[in-house]
Amino acid sequence: MDPAYPVCAEKVEFLRARWQSDPCYAFYGVDGTTCSILTYLSQIEGFCPPRLGGNHSALPIPISCHFSLYEMTSSNSGPAVRFMRSRVERMSEQWIQAGLRMRQSQRFQAMVERGGPLGELVQWADLSACLTILGHNLTLSTSHLIGAAPGRGSCPIQRPLTFDLIYTDYHGLAHLQGAMGLAFLHYQCRFRILDSFGTEPAFNLGTYARSHGYKTLWGSWGLQPLQYMTMFPHTPDNSFLGFVSEEAVRQEVREEELEPNFNRKENIAVVYGKQDYMWQVMTRTDDMSAFDFYKGKPTTRQISSQHPYVEDFIGKPYVWTVDTSNLTDVREAVRAILRTEPFTPREFTCEGMLERVHAYITHQNFCSKSLPTWPPEGALRVHLGPLGQSCVSVCRRSSMVCEPALFHYLNSPAAFTRLGLGCSNMGQEVNHLFPAYNPWGRHCGLQQEPLLFSCAGSDPSRHRLCPCRAHLPGQVALCPHCL
């Protein structure tokens, strides 16, 4: 036995018995003979030494052409892609001008049909436009570009992936796992998951979720929580990707002003609810935590209104939260809204999304084994939360946001000492609420599993150690001096 290939014989015996269990083995030339098995284990999986006299030329690699974004989203595609294409075309001038303005500001010198999930398609369209404007090579791919062998995923992919980042969603993630087989774990640090509702760490780690009652259909992938990218900044444990709030076309407004009696539109209010199950009656805001809409989602967050983000981060006079049963309050709110000019936070403009996505691509590295260094330690503001409060709430009450990438600075005995906490005992535990302090018994708990560092979660018997940071005006995802 060659000591450089210690499991070769074991793998040969395995394939002798199982080579017909997955069509991918036959795809690579395995026919049950020892010669074909040794060739496969040598050339494809690398478990056996090279075969003398064999053909060791590399597997053919199809040429991949990168077309323009318009060409990639051909009008011959299905309705979802046509929707994305129409949005990109409609907003192309805004994206181009935003890209030019960002380059002029020298922030980027270092690089340059009916219903359905339209919100998600908006996000996909804007992400595609954003990556294109930032100068990245973009490929809209299905499994054939991944190099997956046909079958059940028992074999490796045919060639190394050439993509630095792979943006997908939960459904795509499951598809990739089946298509990539053994290569899935190797490349999972490159995945970025578009996730509308967010995935809290307690739902993300499979063994923990199952043993603590956090299991859902959407979680348990064991990724870094910041690899999940949300539509709104409601889950600070994830990265806020967002989208662009499309502005009304000014030219059409001017034409109406020139012809005041032609197709004059009255004031318009938009009621956005999509399907009727999203309009179930809730008489009090504290009923919303039990709203069926969130059942089965990988989140425990409670909401105070239909849209807590705009309520908390924008507020009056642009955002009004009213009791719809009080018609007087409703009338007053509508009158006030009619007197208010439109407002779009920077993070929902083209410039804001370009700035944010560029920062993520530049600074986030989930393939490195070293501790995260972005945001920098200088952004950290340590807060000891009251009993029973999550770090999301603790930081927000100080007009800051919880930053999970900074948790590791708090996960040490020295952090408790700096806060003036006397620990009668110190222990490590796999618990998404740690690091935390229990005043009864003065127990100080450290986090044993880094994937469970979590801004979400609270316990009435524990004070949580919270890593807070400031954020740029209108750009929650970024802190001052982080760019």
N, C-alpha and C positions, 0 to 999 in steps of 0.2 A: 504493500500500500504506500502510495506517495504521501509523505507527511504534509506536503503543501496542500493536499486535497483530502482531508481526513474523513469527509462524509460522502465521498464519491461512491463507494460500494453500497452504502445505505440508500442513496438516491437511486442507484441502478435497480436495486431490489424493489424499491417503492414503485418505480415506473413500470417494471415488468408486470406488476400486479394491477396498476391503476392507469396505464397509459390511455385506455379507452374511456376513462371517466370524464374527460373534457376534450372536445374537438380541437382545442388549441394545440394539443400535442401532435396530432396528425397534421395540422397546418404547418408545423415546423419540421415535418418529415419523419416523425416517430411512427414506426409500423409494428412495434413489438419485438423487433430483433435487437440483440445486444449492441450491434454496430450502430443502429439508428438512435438507440437510447444514449450511448456514449457520445455520439456526435452532438445530440441535443444538449446533454449536460455539460459538454465542453464549450460549444460555441454560443449557446443561448443563455444558460444559467451560470456557467463558470464553476460548477462544482467538481468537474473532472479535468484532468490535464489535456492539453491540446492533442488532437489526433494526428500522428505522423502521416504525411502524405495526403492529408485531407485538404480540402479547399477552405482556407481561412479568410477569404476575402470578405469584406464587410457586406452586410445585408444591403440591398439596394434601398436608397432613400429617395422617395419622390421629391421632385422640385416643388417647393411651396412658393406661390406668387402672392405678393401683398398688393391687393388692389386698393383703390381709393375707397373711402367709407361709403360713398354713393354706390360704387360698383359692387361692394360687398353686400350692401342692402338692396339688392336688385328689386325692381318693381315686380318681377315675376315671382317673388317669394310670397309666403303666406300672409294673412291679415296682420299678424303680430309684427312681423318685420316691416310690412308696408306702413303700419302706424309709426314705428320708430323712424323710418326713412322720412316720412312727411314732417315729423317734428324736427329732425336734424336739418332738413332743407329749409323749413320755415324760420329756424333760428340761426342759420349758418352765419349771417352777417353779424349777429350779436356775439357769437363765439369767436369769430375772426377778430372783431374789434377788441373784444376782451383780451384775447391773446396778445394783440399788439400793444395794448395799454400795459399789460403785465410785463412784457419785455422792456418797454420803455422805462418802467419803474425799476428795472434792474433786479427784480426779485427772481428772475429765471435765467440770469446770465450763465449759471453753472450747467444748464441743460436746455436744452430747449425741446271692431266692427259693430261690436255691440257688447256692452258690459265688459266682463273679463277683467284681468289684472292690469288696467291701463296705468295705474300708479307705478307698478313695477316696470312696465314698458317705457314709461317716461324716464325712469331712473336708468334703464339700460341705454336708452337713446342718448341721454346726457353724459353718461360715463363714456360711451363710445366717442362722442364728439369731443369730450374733454381730453381723453388720451390722445386723440388725433391732433388737436391743437397744441398739446404739449410736446409733440414731435415723436411720440412712440410708434413703433411698428405694431399695428393692430391686426389681429387675425380673428375673424368670427368663425369658430371651429365647432365641429361635431367630432364624434369619437374616431372617425377615420383619420383625422389629423393627429390624434393622440398616438397612433401606431398600435392600437389594440389588436391582438390576435383574436380571431373568431372563437367563441366558446364561452366558458363560465368564469374566466378570470384566473385560472390556475397558473397561467404562463406569464412571463414578463412581457412588457410592451416591446415592439420590434426594434426600437431605436431610442436613444436618449431624447428627452423633450428639449426643444429649443426655446420654449417660452420662459421668460423670467417670472412672470406672474400669470396666474390663471383665475379669471373672474368667473364665478358661476353662482348658482343658488342651491338651495337644499336638494331640489330634484336633480340638478346637474351633478351635485356632489355624490349622490347615490349612484347615478349612472357612471360617473368616473370610477368609483370604487369597483363596480362590476367590470368595467372595460379595462382598467389598468392592472387589475390583479395584484401581483406581488410588488409592482412599482408604486402603488398608491401611497404607502407609508413614506416612501423615499421622497416623494414630491409634495406631500401634503402641506409643508411649510410655505409653498408658493401659492396656495389657494387663498382667494379672497371671496367670501360668501356674502352675496347680497341678501339681506335678511330684514324684511320690513319691520317685524315686531321686536327684533333683538333676541339674543340668547344669553341668559345669565349664566355665570360659571357653574352654579349648582346643577344646572341641567346639561352642561357641556361634557362633564366627565362621567362616562357611562357607569362605572362601578359605584361611584358616589351617588349618582342620580337614582339608580335602582335601589340602593340600600337606604336612601333617605326620602323616598317618595317623590322625587323630582322627575321621574321618567315621563317623556312625551314622545310623540312620533317624530319630533324635529331635532331633538338634542342628541347627546351621547357620542359626538364625533371626536372629542378629545383634542380639538384644535386650541390654539391660543385664542382666548376670547376676543382679542382685538382683531382677529382675522375676520370676524363677522362685521359686516358693514350695513348700517341702518339707514332708513329713509329720513328719520328725524332724530335729534340728539336726546332720545328718551332713555337710553341705556348706556351710561358712561363706561361700562365694562367692555363695550364694543366700540368700533370706530364709526364715526358719523360720516357717511358718504354723502347723503342728501341728493338734491336735484336742483334744477333752476326754475324759479318761478317766472313763467313767461309773461312778458309785459304786453299790454295792448299795443297794436300797431298805430303809431302816432299819425301816419299819413292818412289813415281812414278817418281819424278824428277830425283832422283839418278839412277833409273833403266835406264832412257833415256840417262843419261850421260855415263853409262857404255856401252850402245849400241847406239852409235851416229848415225848410219845409219838405225836404226830400228824405223819406224813410227815417224820420226822427224817432229815436228810441227813447223810451221812458227809462227811469231808473230800474236797474235789474239787480235782483238778489239771487244768489246761487245757493241752493240747498243740496249738499253733497252727501249722499248716503249709500249709493250703489244699490245694494240689495236690501229687501225689507227686514231681514233678520238683524241688520245693523241699527234698526230703529225701534228696538224694544223699549218699552216705557220704563224709565227710572225716575222715581219721585225724589230721591235725595242723592247727592254726590257720593255719600258713603256707601250707597248700594252698588256703585260702579265697580268696586273691587270684585264683586261676585258676578259681574256681567258675563253671560255665557260666551260672548265674543272672544274672551281671553282664555277660555278653557281649552286645554290641550296645547297652548302656546308655551314656549320655554321661558316664561317670565312670571314673576310674582308681583310686579309693580301694581300699585293702586293709583287710580287717577282721580283728579279733583274736578275735571270738566271734560268736555268733548276733545279738547286739544290743549293739554297742559303746557306744551312747549311754547305756543304763542301767548298763553296766559302768563307764564312765568318770565319768559325772556323778551317779550315785546310789550304786552300790556296796553293800557289806555294811552292815548286816545285811539290807537289803531285796532285794539282787540278788546272786545267787551264780553264778559261772562255774565249772563243774566238768568234769572229764574223765569222760565218760559210761562209759568202759571201766573206771573204778575204782569198783566198786560201794560200797566203804566210804565214799568221798568223797560219793557220791550220797546214801547213807543219812544221813550226818551233815548234809549240806546241807538235806535235807528236814526233819529233826528241828529244825534251827535255824529254818527258815522257819515251821514250825508254832508256834514260840514268839514270832514277830515280828508286831507289829500292822501292818496295811496302811499304806502311805504313797503319796501322790500328789504329785509335784513341782508347784510352783505353776504352771509353764508348761503343765501338762496339766489345770488346773482351769478353770472358767468365767471366774473373775476373771483368771487369768493370760492366757487367750486374748483376753479383752476388752482388757486392758492392752496387749498386744502388737499386736493389729490396729489399735487406735486410734493407737498410736505410728507404725505404718507409714503409715496414711492421712494423719496430720498432717504427717509429716516427709519421707517419700519423694516426690521429684518427678523423674521421669525425662523430663519434657518440657522442662525447663529446660536451656539450653546452658551454664550456669555450673557450676563445680565443686561437688560435694556438700558440704554444711555440717553434715550429721548422719550419724553422731554427731559432736559437736564435736571440734576439734583437741585440746582438753584431755584427751580420753579416750585419746589415742594413747600407746602405750608401744612404742618402737622396739627390736626385737631383731635381731641379726645371727645368722642360723642357722648351724649347723655344715654342713660340706660334705655334700651328699646328703640334706638334710632339707627337707621342705615347710614352708611357713609354718603349715599346720594343725598339724603336729607340734610345731614350735618354740613356738608360743603355748600349746598345750595343756600342754606340759611345765612351763610357768610358771603353770599354773592360770588361764590366760586363753584368749581365743578370737581368731582372726584376723579382722580387720575390713577387708574389701576397700574400703569407702568411704573409708578413710584412706590408701590407697596413694599418692594423688597428693601427699601431704606428703613422701613418701620419694623421689619421682621427680625428683631434682635433684642437681647436684654438691654442694650444701651438705649434703645428707643423708649422703653418703659422708664428707665432712670431719668432721661431728659424730661419726661413728663411729670416727674416727681412721684411716681407710683412705686411703692414698696412692695415687692413680690415675696410672699412667703414660700411660694414654689413656682417654678417655671417649667413648662412642658410643651412639647410639640404635638400637634394633632392634625388629622386630615379633617378640616372644618372650614366651610366657606365664610364663617364669621371671624376667623382669626387673621391677624393678631387682634387680641381683645383682652380686656381686664375684667375679672369678676371680683367685686368688692367684698363679697361674702367668702372669706377664706383667703382673700388677696391673691387669687390665682392669676398668673400671667400666662396667656396661651399664645404660642407661636404657630405659624402656618407651616405644615409639613409638605404640602403639595402646592407648588407655585401656580398650577392651572386653576386653583380654587381661590386665588386672590380675588376678592369680590367687593365691588362698591355696594351692590345690592345685599339685602339681608339684615335682619335685626333680631335681638333677643332681649327680653325684659330683664335678664339677669347679668347682662354684659355691657361694658363700655367698649365701643369699637375704636381702634386706632385708625384714623382716616387720613389718606394722602390727598390733600386738596391743592388746587392751583387756580390762579387767576386765568382769565381768558381775554382774548382781543375783543373789542367792541364789535358785536355782530358776527363773531366767528368763534363759537363755543369750542370747536375742536382744537384751536391753537392758542398757545399762551404767549404773552409778551416775551420777546427774546428767544423764541423757539424756532424761528425761521432762519 
